[in-house]
Amino acid sequence: MLEDLMELMMARTLHPGDVEERQQRKEECVQVRTRLKRKRTEMESEARRNLTLRSGSGGLPPPPASSSSSPAPPS
């Protein structure tokens, strides 16, 4: 049984080229994921800015970053 297991493991062993290709693909996935996260963050902050501009004084309170740029009347 142990021999069968060893044989199975050897048959499933990847060739060096496969390992490099898999590593390369993994790195590309990480890069794409990072780009998408950055893009999503940009889009979310843009959406927040648009919401605060549209809502004016009523609606959501402006996030701390844009509170200095948008003049809110003191209540």
Residue pairs with C-beta under 8 A, 6 or more apart in sequence:
14 22
45 65
48 63
48 66
49 66
51 59
51 60
52 59
52 60
52 62
52 63
52 66
52 70
53 70
57 72
57 73
62 70
62 72
